[in-house]
Amino acid sequence: MAEQIIYGPLELPSGKVIKFRRPKGMDKVIVTKETRMSADNISNLLLVAQYTAAKCIVEIDGAKPDVDYKRTLERMDGLDFDYYFSAFDEMFGMTENRKDEAREKARFLLENATSTDLSK
């Protein structure tokens, strides 16, 4: 199993202290499968991101959070969660700098692609 890095303690505005981990690809898959989505509702993307962040909380005031990450989110103070989510998103989200870097790499890859003859 891969090493898991725990971040924190992070003191929230209410004074509660949390620790959290970096999201795994499977976290996002599980959250997406469990979230009701509609094609015309862009806010679902934010909800998936918020649920993923809640799923990554590993400790609240020294105790393990509820196994159900949705309940963890429901029980958190709104300002606390916004504060945590902002830090989490800055750490692991696609910031503008990361998007720019990815665009540059994509351009480079497109310009330097090689062709193979699949008919042989």
N, C-alpha and C positions, 0 to 999 in steps of 0.2 A: 504494500500500500504506500502511496506517495506521502511525503511529509506534509503535514498540515500546519500552517503558521496561524497563530492566534494573535489578533490585534487588540490592543486595549491595555489597560482600562481606559475607557472613554466616559468621562463624566457628562451626563446629560443635563439640560437646564433644570430639571426637577431635583437634581442631586443623585439620582440613581446612577449606577455605574454598570456599564456593559462591556463584554468582550465579544468579538466576532471573528469570523474567518472569511477568507477569500471565497467567492462563489466558484463552484465547479460547473462544468457544462451540463452535467446531469441535474443539478439544482434547477437550472433554467428550463430544461426539458420537463421535469416533473411539475414545476409551477405552471408552465404553459398548458400542459395537459389538464391540470386541475382548475384552470381559470376559464370561466365562461367567456367566450370571445365572439364578437360579431364583426363582420368585415367593415362596417361603416363606423366603428367606434374606436378612434385612435387612443382614447384614454385607457384602453385595455393594455397597451404597451407600457404605460406608466404603472398600472396595477401589477403587471408581471414583474417589473423591475422592483417595485416596493415589496411584493411578496418574496422575491428572491432575497432581498436584503433582510427581511424578517427571518427567513429560513436560515440565514448565516449567523444569527445571534447564538452564541454558545453559552453565555452566562449573563444573568441579570442580578446585580447585588450579591454575587457569590453563589447563586443557585442556577441550576439548569433551567432554561425556559421550557414552556409547554411544548410537547412533541409536535403539536399542531401549530405551525408557524402562523396560520391565519389568526388563531386565538391570541398568540403572542402580540401580533400587530393590533388586534382589537383592544387588548388590555393596556397597551402603551399610551401614555399621554401624547396627544397630537403634536405638541411642540417638541417633545423628546424624540418622537419618531422622525419628524422633519429634520431635526438637527442631525440625528444619526444617519438618515438617508442621504443628506447632503454630503456628509463626510464619506460615506460608503460609495456614493456615485462619483465623487471626485477621485477616490482611490481606484475604483474598478470599472467605472463607466467609460463610454466613448466620448472623452472630452474633445474639444475642437482640435487641440494639438494632436491627439491620437488619430482623429479622423483625417487630418491633413497628412500625417505620416503614412497612414494606410493608403490614401489616394496616391501619394508619391510612389509607394512600393507597387501599387497596382499598375500605375502607368509604366514603371520600369519593367514589370513582368510582361505586360502586354507588348511592349516594344521589343523585348528580347525573347519572345517565345520561339521555340523551334518546332519544325514540322517533321512528322514521321509519316512514312508511307505505310498505311495499314493494309494495303492490298496484298502484301507479300506473305 
